[in-house]
């Protein structure tokens, strides 16, 4: 329901954007499919979502609070957006980078017209002829609203203190907050558990020399931070699409990914179904995701349970999965850059 509500807000913002450019009739005559319904169905009936629920994974809980934060930002309710962001960041470290899309949503709304020159045809009211005159200028734009952003940070502080107090009460007899942070954020940052998963870091750190371990830990974690600012500058007018890109990057580079992470960003991408309908290589990417989804459990069974396979076979499926995600983000980014969505 929250994903569908975000889609409705996006469609309303898209309609207002066309009207501001003098293209309101284009929205009325165009056969636009309800992307919000498609996104909700993509998440609910996605095999990755079903597998996550069957495996009793906690990723759907994290996804719930991420979507709650984005929904609160779309409707510009700062307390709700702050609550979702704080709880999602508490459950996992990587949703913290979503603070940039949330701030853009609170300040600009779901969709803002990019600051560039447009050629708009305006009818001369005094003349009833069919010809129009071309006006070269900037379209009207809404100013960035700082008030909900300020409220957001105030509520982030309130919810963070509230969460830490509750955690401190429950963790009194288990080492306190320091032990909690060591076993949550510390566990993620140090990558102590090298159990096989669908990511690629477990194999890399199993093979790397211990002397270089700290260096590569810094490299992999900082790699995500290097992408935040350039993407925010390029996609500042489409914060929901920016949130999709951030979540896809985290799903690729986090040390302990799950298929539930992919289920969420695929659902968010479905919100832009109409804009990305003509994206190239979509069938190739779809077949790649299906092939990896079928091969990964087979290779895991052969290696872990039957003992007849090799670690390289299972790692190869993880590498293929990461490569397809890279191609997926690259092609969508190129399409956005070409058509200025």
MIFIZA-25288 format. One record per residue (C-alpha): residue number from 1; x, y, z; residue in three letters. Coordinates in nm, 3 decimals, always signed. Example, Ala and Ser with C-alpha at 12.3 -4.5 7.8 and 13.67 -1.06 7.14 Angstrom:
! residues 2
     n        xx        yy        zz   res
     1    +1.230    -0.450    +0.780   ALA
     2    +1.367    -0.106    +0.714   SER
! end
This chain:
! residues 341
     n        xx        yy        zz   res
     1    +0.000    +0.000    +0.000   UNK
     2    +0.284    +0.240    +0.078   UNK
     3    +0.454    +0.172    -0.256   UNK
     4    +0.123    +0.234    -0.433   UNK
     5    +0.075    +0.559    -0.241   UNK
     6    +0.424    +0.675    -0.344   UNK
     7    +0.337    +0.593    -0.705   UNK
     8    +0.019    +0.801    -0.686   UNK
     9    +0.214    +1.099    -0.554   UNK
    10    +0.469    +1.059    -0.833   UNK
    11    +0.198    +1.050    -1.099   UNK
    12    +0.032    +1.362    -0.957   UNK
    13    +0.369    +1.540    -0.949   UNK
    14    +0.438    +1.430    -1.307   UNK
    15    +0.101    +1.573    -1.416   UNK
    16    +0.178    +1.905    -1.246   UNK
    17    +0.518    +1.911    -1.414   UNK
    18    +0.358    +1.875    -1.759   UNK
    19    +0.105    +2.146    -1.680   UNK
    20    +0.382    +2.382    -1.572   UNK
    21    +0.544    +2.329    -1.913   UNK
    22    +0.216    +2.390    -2.095   UNK
    23    +0.175    +2.021    -2.185   UNK
    24    -0.125    +1.934    -1.970   UNK
    25    -0.325    +1.799    -2.265   UNK
    26    -0.047    +1.553    -2.340   UNK
    27    -0.107    +1.384    -2.006   UNK
    28    -0.482    +1.364    -2.070   UNK
    29    -0.457    +1.198    -2.411   UNK
    30    -0.163    +0.970    -2.336   UNK
    31    -0.227    +0.607    -2.244   UNK
    32    -0.019    +0.589    -1.929   UNK
    33    -0.039    +0.265    -1.735   UNK
    34    -0.090    +0.290    -1.358   UNK
    35    +0.272    +0.250    -1.251   UNK
    36    +0.178    +0.251    -0.882   UNK
    37    -0.028    -0.067    -0.926   UNK
    38    +0.248    -0.229    -1.129   UNK
    39    +0.507    -0.145    -0.861   UNK
    40    +0.288    -0.291    -0.585   UNK
    41    +0.235    -0.612    -0.783   UNK
    42    +0.606    -0.636    -0.866   UNK
    43    +0.692    -0.630    -0.498   UNK
    44    +0.410    -0.857    -0.375   UNK
    45    +0.443    -1.126    -0.645   UNK
    46    +0.815    -1.105    -0.696   UNK
    47    +0.969    -1.452    -0.639   UNK
    48    +1.255    -1.282    -0.450   UNK
    49    +1.003    -1.134    -0.203   UNK
    50    +0.834    -1.471    -0.158   UNK
    51    +1.167    -1.647    -0.101   UNK
    52    +1.264    -1.383    +0.156   UNK
    53    +0.940    -1.438    +0.350   UNK
    54    +0.968    -1.817    +0.331   UNK
    55    +1.324    -1.798    +0.466   UNK
    56    +1.208    -1.591    +0.769   UNK
    57    +1.447    -1.311    +0.674   UNK
    58    +1.427    -0.976    +0.854   UNK
    59    +1.486    -0.779    +0.533   UNK
    60    +1.110    -0.715    +0.475   UNK
    61    +1.101    -0.532    +0.810   UNK
    62    +1.388    -0.310    +0.701   UNK
    63    +1.218    -0.257    +0.363   UNK
    64    +0.898    -0.154    +0.541   UNK
    65    +1.069    +0.129    +0.727   UNK
    66    +1.258    +0.241    +0.416   UNK
    67    +0.932    +0.271    +0.223   UNK
    68    +0.769    +0.436    +0.525   UNK
    69    +1.044    +0.699    +0.525   UNK
    70    +1.008    +0.766    +0.152   UNK
    71    +0.630    +0.784    +0.182   UNK
    72    +0.652    +1.029    +0.472   UNK
    73    +0.891    +1.243    +0.269   UNK
    74    +0.661    +1.232    -0.037   UNK
    75    +0.366    +1.365    +0.162   UNK
    76    +0.603    +1.601    +0.349   UNK
    77    +0.527    +1.467    +0.695   UNK
    78    +0.864    +1.514    +0.866   UNK
    79    +0.795    +1.304    +1.182   UNK
    80    +0.693    +1.001    +0.975   UNK
    81    +0.989    +1.033    +0.739   UNK
    82    +1.229    +1.073    +1.033   UNK
    83    +1.082    +0.772    +1.215   UNK
    84    +1.117    +0.544    +0.913   UNK
    85    +1.471    +0.662    +0.839   UNK
    86    +1.591    +0.627    +1.200   UNK
    87    +1.449    +0.275    +1.244   UNK
    88    +1.578    +0.159    +0.902   UNK
    89    +1.924    +0.295    +0.985   UNK
    90    +1.906    +0.125    +1.324   UNK
    91    +1.826    -0.212    +1.165   UNK
    92    +2.098    -0.179    +0.902   UNK
    93    +2.375    +0.070    +0.838   UNK
    94    +2.327    +0.133    +0.468   UNK
    95    +1.984    +0.306    +0.467   UNK
    96    +2.158    +0.607    +0.623   UNK
    97    +2.255    +0.729    +0.274   UNK
    98    +1.885    +0.762    +0.192   UNK
    99    +1.885    +1.084    +0.394   UNK
   100    +1.969    +1.273    +0.072   UNK
   101    +1.662    +1.153    -0.126   UNK
   102    +1.447    +1.211    +0.182   UNK
   103    +1.572    +1.571    +0.214   UNK
   104    +1.512    +1.633    -0.157   UNK
   105    +1.162    +1.489    -0.131   UNK
   106    +1.081    +1.710    +0.167   UNK
   107    +1.223    +2.019    +0.003   UNK
   108    +1.119    +1.980    -0.362   UNK
   109    +0.847    +1.716    -0.360   UNK
   110    +0.840    +1.388    -0.556   UNK
   111    +0.924    +1.547    -0.889   UNK
   112    +1.085    +1.884    -0.967   UNK
   113    +1.144    +2.036    -1.307   UNK
   114    +1.519    +2.043    -1.385   UNK
   115    +1.677    +2.387    -1.414   UNK
   116    +1.728    +2.411    -1.787   UNK
   117    +1.594    +2.614    -2.076   UNK
   118    +1.269    +2.498    -2.234   UNK
   119    +1.107    +2.597    -2.560   UNK
   120    +0.742    +2.644    -2.474   UNK
   121    +0.463    +2.735    -2.707   UNK
   122    +0.222    +2.983    -2.558   UNK
   123    -0.096    +3.086    -2.726   UNK
   124    -0.143    +3.451    -2.784   UNK
   125    -0.463    +3.534    -2.598   UNK
   126    -0.536    +3.828    -2.826   UNK
   127    -0.507    +3.617    -3.140   UNK
   128    -0.725    +3.310    -3.198   UNK
   129    -0.502    +3.175    -3.470   UNK
   130    -0.351    +2.827    -3.435   UNK
   131    +0.002    +2.961    -3.450   UNK
   132    +0.187    +3.021    -3.131   UNK
   133    +0.493    +3.212    -3.046   UNK
   134    +0.802    +3.050    -2.905   UNK
   135    +0.920    +3.168    -2.567   UNK
   136    +1.275    +3.085    -2.462   UNK
   137    +1.305    +3.096    -2.087   UNK
   138    +1.301    +2.919    -1.761   UNK
   139    +0.985    +2.746    -1.651   UNK
   140    +0.831    +2.832    -1.323   UNK
   141    +0.979    +2.631    -1.041   UNK
   142    +0.892    +2.582    -0.682   UNK
   143    +1.150    +2.704    -0.436   UNK
   144    +1.322    +2.457    -0.209   UNK
   145    +1.134    +2.444    +0.121   UNK
   146    +1.370    +2.438    +0.420   UNK
   147    +1.101    +2.423    +0.688   UNK
   148    +1.013    +2.050    +0.653   UNK
   149    +1.385    +1.972    +0.625   UNK
   150    +1.452    +2.148    +0.955   UNK
   151    +1.162    +1.965    +1.117   UNK
   152    +1.299    +1.641    +0.979   UNK
   153    +1.634    +1.687    +1.155   UNK
   154    +1.460    +1.780    +1.479   UNK
   155    +1.251    +1.464    +1.466   UNK
   156    +1.557    +1.258    +1.369   UNK
   157    +1.720    +1.374    +1.690   UNK
   158    +1.407    +1.293    +1.892   UNK
   159    +1.356    +0.945    +1.743   UNK
   160    +1.727    +0.864    +1.771   UNK
   161    +1.735    +0.954    +2.140   UNK
   162    +1.415    +0.757    +2.197   UNK
   163    +1.557    +0.451    +2.018   UNK
   164    +1.887    +0.468    +2.207   UNK
   165    +1.707    +0.498    +2.542   UNK
   166    +1.494    +0.193    +2.468   UNK
   167    +1.797    -0.005    +2.347   UNK
   168    +1.992    +0.100    +2.656   UNK
   169    +1.713    -0.028    +2.881   UNK
   170    +1.690    -0.363    +2.705   UNK
   171    +2.068    -0.406    +2.675   UNK
   172    +2.148    -0.328    +3.040   UNK
   173    +2.230    -0.688    +3.122   UNK
   174    +2.400    -0.763    +2.789   UNK
   175    +2.688    -0.518    +2.775   UNK
   176    +2.500    -0.194    +2.709   UNK
   177    +2.493    +0.017    +2.395   UNK
   178    +2.862    -0.034    +2.320   UNK
   179    +2.809    -0.407    +2.287   UNK
   180    +2.503    -0.348    +2.070   UNK
   181    +2.693    -0.123    +1.829   UNK
   182    +2.981    -0.368    +1.820   UNK
   183    +2.750    -0.654    +1.724   UNK
   184    +2.550    -0.455    +1.467   UNK
   185    +2.740    -0.175    +1.294   UNK
   186    +3.077    -0.322    +1.396   UNK
   187    +2.980    -0.660    +1.254   UNK
   188    +2.884    -0.499    +0.922   UNK
   189    +3.194    -0.280    +0.894   UNK
   190    +3.452    -0.542    +0.994   UNK
   191    +3.302    -0.832    +0.789   UNK
   192    +3.393    -1.092    +1.050   UNK
   193    +3.157    -1.364    +0.925   UNK
   194    +3.271    -1.509    +0.593   UNK
   195    +2.979    -1.748    +0.547   UNK
   196    +2.880    -1.788    +0.178   UNK
   197    +2.609    -1.550    +0.057   UNK
   198    +2.495    -1.398    -0.271   UNK
   199    +2.747    -1.117    -0.237   UNK
   200    +3.110    -1.114    -0.345   UNK
   201    +3.297    -0.983    -0.040   UNK
   202    +3.294    -1.310    +0.155   UNK
   203    +3.507    -1.485    -0.108   UNK
   204    +3.740    -1.188    -0.150   UNK
   205    +3.816    -1.152    +0.221   UNK
   206    +3.855    -1.529    +0.255   UNK
   207    +4.140    -1.513    +0.002   UNK
   208    +4.302    -1.179    +0.085   UNK
   209    +4.609    -1.163    +0.308   UNK
   210    +4.539    -1.051    +0.664   UNK
   211    +4.792    -0.768    +0.629   UNK
   212    +4.579    -0.602    +0.355   UNK
   213    +4.241    -0.673    +0.515   UNK
   214    +4.193    -0.331    +0.682   UNK
   215    +4.294    -0.148    +0.365   UNK
   216    +4.040    -0.330    +0.148   UNK
   217    +3.770    -0.288    +0.412   UNK
   218    +3.817    +0.088    +0.389   UNK
   219    +3.821    +0.075    +0.008   UNK
   220    +3.495    -0.121    -0.023   UNK
   221    +3.306    +0.088    +0.232   UNK
   222    +3.431    +0.423    +0.102   UNK
   223    +3.346    +0.317    -0.253   UNK
   224    +2.977    +0.363    -0.174   UNK
   225    +3.039    +0.711    -0.031   UNK
   226    +3.218    +0.824    -0.348   UNK
   227    +2.901    +0.769    -0.552   UNK
   228    +2.663    +0.962    -0.328   UNK
   229    +2.742    +1.321    -0.426   UNK
   230    +2.769    +1.283    -0.808   UNK
   231    +2.442    +1.090    -0.824   UNK
   232    +2.270    +1.344    -0.599   UNK
   233    +2.381    +1.629    -0.826   UNK
   234    +2.263    +1.450    -1.141   UNK
   235    +1.931    +1.321    -1.004   UNK
   236    +1.836    +1.595    -0.761   UNK
   237    +1.511    +1.658    -0.951   UNK
   238    +1.407    +1.289    -0.928   UNK
   239    +1.462    +1.191    -0.562   UNK
   240    +1.262    +0.867    -0.583   UNK
   241    +1.476    +0.748    -0.873   UNK
   242    +1.782    +0.856    -0.674   UNK
   243    +1.662    +0.638    -0.385   UNK
   244    +1.634    +0.343    -0.626   UNK
   245    +1.992    +0.394    -0.745   UNK
   246    +2.125    +0.422    -0.390   UNK
   247    +1.951    +0.101    -0.283   UNK
   248    +2.072    -0.085    -0.590   UNK
   249    +2.432    +0.022    -0.522   UNK
   250    +2.406    -0.085    -0.158   UNK
   251    +2.262    -0.419    -0.264   UNK
   252    +2.566    -0.475    -0.485   UNK
   253    +2.839    -0.360    -0.245   UNK
   254    +2.713    -0.445    +0.104   UNK
   255    +2.895    -0.740    +0.264   UNK
   256    +2.580    -0.930    +0.364   UNK
   257    +2.318    -0.878    +0.091   UNK
   258    +1.995    -1.071    +0.052   UNK
   259    +1.746    -1.116    -0.230   UNK
   260    +1.503    -0.899    -0.033   UNK
   261    +1.722    -0.598    -0.113   UNK
   262    +1.677    -0.659    -0.485   UNK
   263    +1.302    -0.708    -0.442   UNK
   264    +1.271    -0.358    -0.296   UNK
   265    +1.468    -0.165    -0.559   UNK
   266    +1.297    -0.357    -0.841   UNK
   267    +0.962    -0.246    -0.700   UNK
   268    +1.083    +0.115    -0.685   UNK
   269    +1.203    +0.092    -1.044   UNK
   270    +0.855    -0.021    -1.147   UNK
   271    +0.730    +0.322    -1.038   UNK
   272    +0.906    +0.453    -1.350   UNK
   273    +0.763    +0.184    -1.576   UNK
   274    +0.623    +0.431    -1.829   UNK
   275    +0.940    +0.639    -1.850   UNK
   276    +1.173    +0.338    -1.886   UNK
   277    +0.946    +0.130    -2.113   UNK
   278    +1.184    +0.164    -2.409   UNK
   279    +1.505    +0.094    -2.218   UNK
   280    +1.753    -0.117    -2.411   UNK
   281    +1.863    -0.468    -2.312   UNK
   282    +1.569    -0.510    -2.073   UNK
   283    +1.498    -0.863    -2.201   UNK
   284    +1.865    -0.956    -2.164   UNK
   285    +1.869    -0.831    -1.804   UNK
   286    +1.544    -1.011    -1.726   UNK
   287    +1.683    -1.341    -1.855   UNK
   288    +2.004    -1.281    -1.659   UNK
   289    +1.820    -1.230    -1.331   UNK
   290    +1.608    -1.541    -1.393   UNK
   291    +1.912    -1.751    -1.481   UNK
   292    +2.106    -1.642    -1.172   UNK
   293    +1.802    -1.698    -0.949   UNK
   294    +1.776    -2.057    -1.076   UNK
   295    +2.147    -2.138    -1.070   UNK
   296    +2.233    -1.993    -0.730   UNK
   297    +2.036    -2.244    -0.516   UNK
   298    +2.159    -2.530    -0.735   UNK
   299    +2.523    -2.437    -0.688   UNK
   300    +2.467    -2.380    -0.315   UNK
   301    +2.315    -2.726    -0.282   UNK
   302    +2.597    -2.891    -0.476   UNK
   303    +2.870    -2.726    -0.271   UNK
   304    +2.729    -2.697    +0.083   UNK
   305    +2.500    -2.999    +0.113   UNK
   306    +2.619    -3.259    -0.136   UNK
   307    +2.989    -3.171    -0.128   UNK
   308    +3.023    -3.244    -0.500   UNK
   309    +3.075    -2.886    -0.619   UNK
   310    +3.333    -2.618    -0.570   UNK
   311    +3.330    -2.279    -0.399   UNK
   312    +3.414    -2.120    -0.733   UNK
   313    +3.086    -2.243    -0.884   UNK
   314    +2.876    -2.072    -0.618   UNK
   315    +3.095    -1.762    -0.624   UNK
   316    +3.051    -1.745    -1.002   UNK
   317    +2.675    -1.709    -0.957   UNK
   318    +2.737    -1.428    -0.708   UNK
   319    +2.968    -1.255    -0.955   UNK
   320    +2.710    -1.292    -1.233   UNK
   321    +2.442    -1.152    -1.001   UNK
   322    +2.658    -0.849    -0.920   UNK
   323    +2.743    -0.794    -1.288   UNK
   324    +2.378    -0.799    -1.390   UNK
   325    +2.299    -0.547    -1.117   UNK
   326    +2.580    -0.322    -1.241   UNK
   327    +2.450    -0.345    -1.598   UNK
   328    +2.098    -0.281    -1.473   UNK
   329    +2.196    +0.041    -1.294   UNK
   330    +2.417    +0.150    -1.584   UNK
   331    +2.151    +0.107    -1.852   UNK
   332    +1.884    +0.284    -1.648   UNK
   333    +2.130    +0.566    -1.574   UNK
   334    +2.222    +0.601    -1.941   UNK
   335    +1.856    +0.609    -2.039   UNK
   336    +1.785    +0.879    -1.782   UNK
   337    +2.084    +1.079    -1.904   UNK
   338    +1.980    +1.052    -2.270   UNK
   339    +1.616    +1.144    -2.226   UNK
   340    +1.648    +1.373    -1.926   UNK
   341    +1.382    +1.199    -1.718   UNK
! end
